[in-house]
């Protein structure tokens, strides 16, 4: 799923003291997914809803690893 270079960057973001908590969780999701763990196992390990795990796995697969904050916030669709 993640290249060696991407995994190294994600691991650095997890270790970086100044990384925002949300970026650390997102990086951990991708790293655990790269190890082949299921959404259920990742959700249990990170105490995060399974739906969130699936969303971030998909988002990484589509956007890969951007510079700056790990994934900008999702934009909500306009209310009807």
C-alpha positions in Angstrom: 0.0 0.0 0.0 2.6 2.6 1.1 6.0 2.8 -0.6 9.2 2.5 1.6 9.7 6.3 1.3 6.1 7.0 2.3 6.4 4.6 5.3 9.6 6.3 6.4 7.9 9.7 6.2 4.8 8.4 8.1 7.0 6.9 10.8 8.8 10.2 11.2 5.5 12.1 11.5 4.4 9.6 14.3 7.6 10.2 16.2 7.7 14.0 15.7 6.8 15.7 19.0 5.2 18.6 17.2 2.9 16.6 14.9 -0.8 17.3 15.6 -2.6 14.4 17.2 -4.9 14.0 14.2 -1.9 13.6 11.9 -0.3 11.0 14.2 -3.5 8.9 14.2 -3.8 9.2 10.4 -0.2 8.1 9.9 -0.7 5.2 12.2 -3.8 4.1 10.3 -1.8 4.0 7.1 1.2 2.3 8.7 -1.0 -0.4 10.3 -2.9 -0.9 7.0 0.4 -1.3 5.2 1.2 -4.2 7.5 -2.0 -5.9 6.3 -4.1 -5.4 9.4 -7.9 -5.2 9.0 -10.0 -2.1 9.7 -11.4 -3.8 12.8 -8.0 -4.6 14.2 -6.7 -1.1 13.5 -9.8 0.5 15.0 -9.4 -1.5 18.2 -5.7 -0.7 18.5 -6.2 3.0 18.0 -9.5 3.2 19.8 -11.0 4.9 16.7 -14.3 4.1 14.9 -13.9 1.5 12.1 -15.6 3.9 9.6 -12.8 6.5 10.3 -10.2 3.9 9.5 -11.8 3.0 6.2 -12.2 6.6 5.2 -8.5 7.4 5.9 -7.3 4.2 4.1 -9.3 5.2 1.0 -8.1 8.8 1.2 -4.4 7.8 1.4 -4.9 5.4 -1.5 -6.3 8.3 -3.6 -4.1 11.2 -2.5 -1.0 9.4 -1.3 1.3 11.5 1.0 0.9 15.3 0.6 3.4 17.7 2.1 2.4 19.7 5.2 -0.3 18.4 7.4 -1.2 14.8 6.7 -4.4 15.1 4.6 -6.3 18.4 4.8 -9.7 18.3 6.5 -12.6 16.7 4.6 -14.9 19.3 3.0 -18.5 18.7 4.0 -21.1 18.7 1.2 -23.4 21.7 1.3 -26.6 21.4 3.3 -29.9 21.2 1.4 
